[in-house]
């Protein structure tokens, strides 16, 4: 039996895209390897959101070639769109497949590698997936591409314009995932809140949620990320009333300073962001907010940075993903702004904002210590603790002698320890 290995970098959408490819290989009779043995084919799904992502992607390609000396090396993902030349320079890559061509991946492979179809199944992205390898939560891509063109962001250049999947495909895929044992589905997209604007008739993210709420056995629906201006009153109302939609929103901020936000081409002010977060929290006091912030944007002053830190303190998020600015060729910021900051200054601001984030996370989680909360158990740590997440995305670890993987159990939250909360489960 032919064997295959997968290497995935980047976002939840990339994780989903790899699963689509994985199921294509399984349909052709391949066995997936996740150990140190060499495979016949290696697939690397790359990312290009930052310089670090580029470097990691290229290093993984080199590692796959070294560790699988006789394998066919297939590279796909966002790095292939504008940087195929850098991939070719490595030597040893058998095939480069751009994002738009992945749905026909095996049409290309069959001619090159003499592959024979093993069984019927999903063969294109529109047909979706039936499972999610190694996970108890399944990611379900409902949208791809982005029309926003933030000045720092390369993603629209490599993912294209916003495109929505038909609701009937989404519902059918979700039903299949639930049938195969998944109780939580995470809706994901490059610009999730843009879902449905390109459809006829038009639709929105709440329409998707309402269809999925009707699926028996689906206990949790989670949104991966949504832009501030896509958080509508309709969505807030649904978050407040739904018995299945998780009370957690990841809303990218990027900066808490209006001057920097304007340079970033972000369509809101710091005041807008704060007012919407406060409106959400008035309606849903227990909701968790997480966010993304870029430090070291060109010409960012200390006052700009302090405005960001102050806004983070005001919104008190569960988590802040802090990223140093990464200049991306082809973006507006690359063309317009040359005042890149000293790396030592960026590192200092990164560390200071990390501290603000940790304090905010502690303050949010402290509200739930002593409470009984349901947790979807995802598996065990190396130390033997069960781990999982509450509906509002608090990571929980606890001990139990029972077999609890992929079960939703009630635990009592006890002690905050770094990025998780220890808990007690009544065996």
N, C-alpha and C positions, 0 to 999 in steps of 0.2 A: 504494500500500500504506500502511495506517495505521501510525503509529509510536508507540512507548511508551518512557518512561524510568523507571528505578527508583532510588529513594534509600532506603538501609537504614541504620538506626542500631541500636546495641546488640549483643546477644549472638549466639552461633552459632545458637540456635533462631530468632531473627529472620532471620538469613541464610538458613536453610532455608525459613522461611515465605515469604520473598520469592521463592525459587526455585520454590516451588509456584505462586505467582501468575504468575511469569514464564512458566512452561510453559503456563498457561491462556491467556495472551495469544498465545503462539506458536501454540497450537492454533486460535486464532481469526484467524490470518493476520497478526498484527502483526509489525513489524520493530523490534527494540530499537535505540535510539540510545545511544551512550556518548560522544558528542562535543558540541560547542557548539551544534549545530542544535536548533531548537525542535521538540518532539514534539507529537503529537495528544493523548496521554494521559500524565500523570505519576502514578506511584504512590509515595507516601511511607510507609514502614513505620517507625513511631515507637518510641521507648523512653521509659520514665518512671522508671527505677531511681533517679535522682538529680535534683536541681534542674538540674544541668548538662545531663543528658539531655533534660529538658523543654525547656530553652532551645534546645539544639541542634536538637531536633525542630521547634520552632516556627520557628526561623530557616531551616531547610531548606525548610519549606512556603512561607515568604515568598520564598525564592530561586527555588523552582520556579515560583511564580506569575509572578515578575518575568521570568525567562528564557524562559518558555514562555507568552507572553501569550494565545494562542488555545487553549491546552490545557485539557482536562478534568482537574481536580486531584482525585485520589482519595487519601484519608488513612486508614491503617489502623494496627494495632499497639497497643501497651499504653497510649499516651497517650490514645487514643480512649475507653478504658473509663470513666475517671472525669473526664476533662478535655475532653470534646467541646465544651463551651461556649467554652473558650479557643481552640479550633481555629476554631470558627464566627466568633469575633470578628475573625479575620484578614481575612475577606472573600475571595471568589475560590475557595473550596473547593467542588467540585462534589458530592462524595460522601464521607461518613464511614462506614467499615465496621469494626465492632467485631470482635475476634478470633474470637468464636464464629460470626460470619456469613461468614468468609472462604471457607469451603468452597463457599458458594453465591454467590460474588462475581459470577459472570457472569449469574446469574439477575437480579441487580439491574442490572447494566450493560446487558444486552440491551434491557430496557424503556426505559432512559434514552437510550442512545446508538446503538440500531439496529445491533447487532453481529451478524454472521452467522458461525456456526461454520465453520472452515476445514478441520480434520481431526480425527480421533479422537485421544485422548490423555488424560493425567491431568487430571481436572477437580475433584478434591477431595483434601483433605489425606490421607485414608486411602489413596489410590492412590499417593501419594508422588511422587518425581521420577525423571527419567531421566538427568540430568546435573547439573553445577554450574558455572554460568557463570564463566569466568575463573579456575578453580581446578584444581589437580591432585589435591587432597584433597577428597573429598566429605563434607559433613556429612549425617548421617542422623538425623532426629529419631525417637526411639523412645518418648518420654514427654513430657507437658506438665503444667503446673500444679504446685502445691506445697501440702502440708498442714502445713508446719513453723511458720509464723507467727513468724519471728524478729521481735523487737519493732521493729526499724528498717526492715523490708522491706515494700515496697508490692506486690511481685510476686504473692503469693497473692490480693490484692484484684483484680488485673487479669488474672491468668491462670487463676484458679479452682483447684479441687481437683486432686489428682494423677490423671492418666489415662494408661493405657498403651496403646500400639498392639499389635494382635495380632501374634504372632511370625511368622505366615505372611506378613503384609504386609511386615514388616521384611526377611525373607529374600528375598522376591521383588524388593523394591526394591534390595537390595544386589546381587543377581545382575544386575539390569539396569544398575546403575552400573558394575560390573566389566566387563560386556560392552561398555560404552561407553568403556572405557579407564582407569577409576579403579582404582589399585592400593592406595590407602589410604582407609579410611572412618573418619570420626570420629563415634562415637555420642554424641548430645547429647540433652539434655532439661533442663527447668527444675529438676527434682530427679531426676537420672539414676538414683541408687541406689534410688529408690522403684519402679523398673520392676517390674511384674508382680504387685504386692501386691493390685491391684484386679481381676486376671484370675481366671478360673475354668476350669481349675485354676490356682493361683498359679504364678508363675515368678519369676526374678530375672535380674540383669544377666549372670551367668555363663551362663545358658541361652542368652541372645542371642549371647554371644561364641562358645560352642561350636557353634551353628548356622552362624555366619558363618565359622568356621575351616574348615568343609567346602567352602567356595566356592573352586573352582580359579581362580587368577589374582588373588585377593585376597591381597596380601602383608602388609598392615599393617591392624590394627584399633586404634584409639586411643579412649580415653575422654576426654570433654571436661572434666568436673568431677564430683566425687562427695563427698558429705558424709562426715565422719569415721565416724559410726556405721553407715554403709553399707559400710565397708571390712571385709568379713567375712574369716574364715580361708579360706573357699572362694574368694573373689576373690584373696586373696594367693597361694594355691596355684596358681590359674590364671595369674596374672602370672608366677610362677616357672617354670611348665612350658610355657607356650604359645610356639610358634614365630612366632606372628603378632601377639599382643597387645603393643603398645608398652610399654616399661618406663618409664612416666611416669604419675604421678597428680597431678591438681590437686585439692587438698583444702582448702577454705576454712577459715581459722583465725578471722579477724575480730578476735580479741583474745587476748593471752597472759596475761590477768589474770582470775582467777576472779570477782572482784566485777563486772567489766564483762561477762564472759560471761553471768553470771546475769541482769543487766539486759537483755542482748541476747536472752534466752531461747534461748541456745545450749545444747544438751543434753549438755555434756561439760565437763570441767575442763582447765586447761592441762596437768596431769599426764597425763590421759587422752590428750590429743593427742600429747604427747611419747612416751608408751609405745607407742602404735600406730605412729607413724612409726619408732620404733626396731625394733619387731617386723617391719615391712615391710623395713627396711634389712638386718636380720639375714638374712632370707630372700633378698633381692634387693639386694646391696650397690651395684650400679650404677644403681639406679632414681633417676630425677629426681622430686623433689617440687616443685610450685609451689603457691602459695596466695594468698589474698586477706586483706587486713587493713584495718580501718577505724580511722583515727586521729581523735581529737577527739570521741568519743562523749560525750554529756552527762555532766558530773560526773567525767570521766576525770582522775585525778590524775597527777602526774609519776611517782609510784611505779607506777601502773597501766601507764603507757606504757613505763617501763623493763622491767617484767616481759614485755611484748610483745617488746621489742627483744632481751632475753636469750633468749627462747624461739626467736626467729628464728635467732639465732646457733647455738643447740643443734641445730636441725633442718637447718641449712645447705641451704636450698632453692635450686633452680636460678633461680627467679624469684618475686618477691613483687609482687603488684598492690596498691598502696597507694591507698586512697580516703579523702578527708576525709569525715567524717560529714555526711550530708545529711538534714535533717529532712523526713519525708514525711507529709503530712496523711492521717489515717485509720489510721496505725499506732499500736501501743501506746506506742512511745517518744515519739511526738508528743503523746499524751495525758498521759503520766506524767512526762516529764522536761523541765524547762524550763532546766536549768543548762547552756545551750550555751556553748562556750568562745570566748574571744577569737580571731577569725580569724588574728591574727598568731601566736598560740600554736599553733594547728592547723597553720599553714604551717610553723612551725619543726619540729614533730614529724613532719610529712610529710617534710620534707627530711632529717631525721635518720634516719628509717626507710628512706628511699630509699638512703641511704649504707650502712646495714646490709645492705639487700637486694643492693646492688651487690657488696659484699665477699663475701657468701655465694655469689652467683652465680659470682664469679671463683674462689672456692675449690672449688666443685663442678666447674666446667669444667676447671680445672687438672688434675684427675685423669685427663682423657682426652687431654691434649696428648701427641702422639707416637704415638697409637694409630690404626690403620686402622679406619674405621667406615663402614657403609653410609648413604647419604644419598639421600632422595627429592628429586630436583631439581625445583624449582617454576618457575623462570624466571630471567631475567637482571635485574640491577640496571641503573640508568642508566649506571653506570660500566663495564658490560660483564662483571661477575662473575656466574657461576652461583650461585644461592642455593637452599638447601633445609634440611631438618631431619633429624637423626639420629633413630633410634627413641626415644631418651630426650630428645628435643626440644631439642637444642642446635642453634642456628642456625649454618649453615656457609656461607662464601663461598669460591669458588675460581675459577681461570681454566682454560679448556679451549677448544680450537678445534673440538671435536666438538659435534654437536647432541644435547643431553642432557635436554631438558625432558621431564618425566614418566618419567624413567628412574631406577632405583635403582643408584647407582654407589658404589664404594669410594673413599674419600679418606683422606689422612693428615692429622690435625689438627695445626696448627703453632703458631699464635699467637693468644692471646685479645685481641680488640680491641673494647672496649665491650660491646655486646650480642651479638656473634657471635665465631666462631672462624675464622680464615683456615686454608685447607687446601690440599693439593696433590693433584692428580688425575693419574694416569699415563695420558696420552693414548695 
